[in-house]
Amino acid sequence: MTARWSGAWGRPLEGEPVAAEVDVLVPTVGRPAELATTLAGLAAQTDVAFRLVLSDQSAGQDASAEPAVAAMLRVLEAQGRPVTLLAHPERRGLAEHRQHLLDHATAPAVLFLDDDVWLEPGTVRRMLDALRDLGCGFVGSAVQGLSYLQDRRPHETAVFERWDGPVVPEVVRRGSPGFDRLSLHNAANPAHVAAELDVEPGGWVPYRVAWVGACVLYDRSALEAVGGFGFWPTLPPEHSGEDVVAQWRVMERFGGVGIMPSGAVHLESPTTVTDRRVDAPDVLFADHETAPHQR
């Protein structure tokens, strides 16, 4: 399904709604400017049927009422995109918030997208095509900071490894071969790697990852099969690394990859996660060596 173009926005929607291929799950808290930019990127994903589920934890304000955010929500609805707005004021941690979003998902694929990421047009379509073609548990588009575009780091990108052949399960922990891949997603490294691959527009190359932050498309059944983010009660509200836990569990059973080019741009705003003393993998994989979460 393609989004309705502006010439049809003034007409009533006709027929039955098209079932969403993807539920885009966006947690947000106190960042209306960044959120509006993220939604603008979603509005440019005109070649895939998706539903937006936005869960707001902003204290004392309604993010959807901010003018720029409200305008982008109206654009999505005019395009024929269903929008679900959730107020979730009680803050019990990142993992609980992600589980709350997952509990409201119905589409076969779910895109967890942070509220400070702009997506190039066509990004979600590429991710969905990759997920279907590869038959794995998740596909990530690593966020890249374009302020580092002139900062080339060959010592960090040397670990890049294309995924040739079928995607199979693997275990990543501190000390495992896959753990060193974490440097791939620093700064603008994804942009530099993609430039060397010389991929045709619209194409993608799968590669091996340690994990992917901020923009990850899961096969919902695979994520739910490993428990999603239901581990949240074992963590204090102040934690990070919840996405690492979920992805490592999915990778162990179903496999997971990143794709280049990424198409995801980090807005490079200050993080809202300031207390990182508890790293979720250290708790959930206590019997194994684990890595500090990077974001």
Beta strands, then each sheet from edge to edge (+ up, - down):
strand 1: 22-28
strand 2: 50-56
strand 3: 83-87
strand 4: 109-113
strand 5: 117-119
strand 6: 138-140
strand 7: 205-207
strand 8: 215-219
strand 9: 256-260
strand 10: 264-266
sheet 1: 3+ 2+ 1+ 4+ 8- 6+ 9+ 7-
sheet 2: 5+ 10-
end
